Amino acid sequence: MDVDKKTLERMIEGNLKWDELKPIISGRKDQNRFDKIMEILQEKVKFDEKILLPLHEHLYIVAKEGQRIVKCDCGYEFGDYKINWKTKCRIRVRDSIDSIEELYPKFMGSDPKWEELREYFCPKCFTLLDVEAVPPGYPTIFNFLPDIDTFYEKWLGRNPPDKE
């Protein structure tokens, strides 16, 4: 299914109705879908570095000076993509009944003796980037470590942009 760039932009922004979205996500993908998505994302960000992969909402792996780093929409650099970007975030830990009840009605949230909520924010723009619900003391979760070279070479049949 060949989807035009404008429709993909609306999809990324969350502005498609379900009857428009379902065929796009469940149907056969057109050959240049990834390139269209990357073009849209590159136009949205405020930095010039080439996006290699979207990592998370608001986060991208980009090529910069021969390195691959994680970068936020706002331009904040978290460093090497192989190191957990969350370690550079501002973190709010909700580990008390009062802090949990700011989000959930009484008796509808988690028990802080069993679980804490960790909210990870960009240190520059303060965008909420992720939330973990984990037992107290549990290590920071490393969500995703993509194999960029294999993705480009095996799935797209070409070298990553930073290796061309």
N, C-alpha and C positions, 0 to 999 in steps of 0.2 A: 504494500500500500504506500503510494507516494504521498507524503504529507508536506504541505507548503510551510515555509518558514514562519509565516504569521501565525498559523495554527499551532506550531511547535512553541512559539513564544507564549501564546496564551496557555498552553499546557504547562510550561515551566512556571508561569505565574499563578497557576491554579485557577485559571478563568475559563475552563471548559466544563460544560455540562456532562453528566455521565454518559449520555447517549452519543456525545462527540468523542469522549475520552476512551471509552471501552474498545472501539475498533482500532484505535491507534496503539493501545498498549497490548492488545491481544492478537492483533493481526500481524501478518508478515511485514518485516521492516524493510524499507527501501535501502538500497546500497549506500547512499550518502547520508543516512539519518544521523550517524554519529558526527559527521563533519558539520551538518546543519546545527546540531545541538551545541557543539563546541564554538561555532561562530556566534551563536546567540549569547552564550555565556561570556565569551571574550568581549563582546560589545557592552555587556552589562557592568563589567568590573571597571574599577578606577585605575587599574595598573596596566602597564604595557607588557609585562612578561607573558610568554606564551603558556596558556593552560594546557597541561598534558592530560589531566583527568579531573573531573569533579570528584571530590572526596566525600563531601557531606553538604547539606544545605549551607551556603555561605562560605564553604571551604573548598580550596582547589590545590592540586599539586601542579606547580608551575616550574618552568625551567628558568634558572637565574644564574648567570655567571658560571655555567658548567655544572651546576648543582640542581637537584630536584628538591624543592621546599614546599611546605604547606603555607598557604596564604589565604587570608580572609578577604571578603568583599571589600572591606575598607582599606586594604593594603597592608595590614599588620602581618608580619612574617613570624611564623612559629618555628621555622628551622627545618632541618632535614626530615623528609617525609617518612623515614624509617624509625624516627623517634616519636613517641606518643605526643601529639600536639597538645593534649589536655594538660600536660605538665607545665605549660606556659600560660595557662588560663587563670582568670580570676574565678574562684570557686566559692559557691555558697552551699553549705551543708545543712540540710534540714534534718535535724536529729533530735527534735523535741516536739512534744504534742502541739505546743503553740505555733511553731514554725510550719508544721504539717497542716494544722487547721487553717492556716492562711490560704491553703489551696483546696483542701477537702473538707466537707461538712464533718461534724463530730461523729466519730466511730466509722467513718467511711474511708479514712486514710490508713496508712501503715502504722505499725507499732514501732516506735523508735528503738525499743530494745532489740528488735529483730531486723529492722531495715532503716537505712538512712537514704535520703534523696540528695544527690550531688548535682548541682547545676553549674555548668561550665560556660563562662562568658568570655568573649574576646576582650583582652585588656585595653584595646584602643577604642572600639565602638560600643562595647558592652552588649553586643548581640548575644542572645542565648544560643549556644552552639550545640549543646547536648545535655541530657539528663540521665543519670544512672540511678537505679534503685538497687542497692546492694546491702549485704549485711555490714554492720559497723566494723571498720578496720579492714574491709576487703580492699585489695589493691585496685588502683585505677585501671579501668578496662581499656585495652587497645582495640578499638573497633574494627579496623580494617587496614591491611597492609597489601596493596595491590602489587602484582608483578607487571610493571608498566611495559617492559620490553616484550614479554610474552604476549600481553594483550595486543599490542600494536602488531607484532610480527605474525602471530598465529591467527588472531581474530580479524585484523584489518589488512594483513598481508603487506605491511610496509614498516619502515623504521619509525620510531617515535620522532616527533618534530625536533627534539634536541639532539638527535643522532644523525640527522640528514646531512 
